């Protein structure tokens, strides 16, 4: 039986493209109500792993359990109420207004016509994401960073219990990166479980609660004897010239 502390569990999970194995016999648990970052070198399979968790790719072997439910048996409405997913890349849509784009996040709840509860959830999501001033703008006319925050609001409108985010700080300047990551911390404090792929380990170490590393087709944790930000551990992950700088009881990673 899945541990109650785990929102997501993967058992014997394997996946590959044609003859290339990307993930091999992965076993891991992601704790509930924490902000967990997935880190690792380029090409290590982070986005592939996230797409499997989101249900966009089917594992060749193994199982995924989400909040005690077999992910492979979830219907679309069930999954949309349980999990919200932000892809690394999203195409510009037709020139819909921002409020209409956010409202599409309620698709799993709407039968024919959006109810007042759906509209209220969308407004609340825009307020949380700090984009109410964009409400009547056309989505296609926004900057990449603004579009990213609209997509965040669209996911929040679902009211999911788990958020899966693939590179959520893409297109965001440093101030909006901080604003988004502080929002994620707030959402975790409100009871959500958030899993995010990050390219920048420093942002992860500043804001994260837990850290998983993908390398050589496996999930790796730092273990009980060292922290995720310990330089000797990180050198085994990234294989580069690295040094660490102490910061708020943790360390930041600097190449040289």
Buried (B, 14 or more C-beta within 10 A) or exposed (E): EBEEEBBBBBBEBBBBEEEEBBBBBBEBBBBBBBBBBBBBBEEBBBBBBBBBBBBEBEBEBBEBBBBEBEBEEBEEEBBBBBBBBBBBEEEEBEEBBBBBBBBBBBBBBEEEEBEEEBBEBBBBBBEBBBBBEBBEBBBEEBEEBBBBBBBBBBBBBBBBBBBBBBBBBBBBEEEBBBBBBEBBBEBBEEEBBBBBBBBBBBBBBBBBEBBBBBBEBBBBEBEEEEBBBBBEBBBEBBEEEBEBEEEEEBBBBEEE
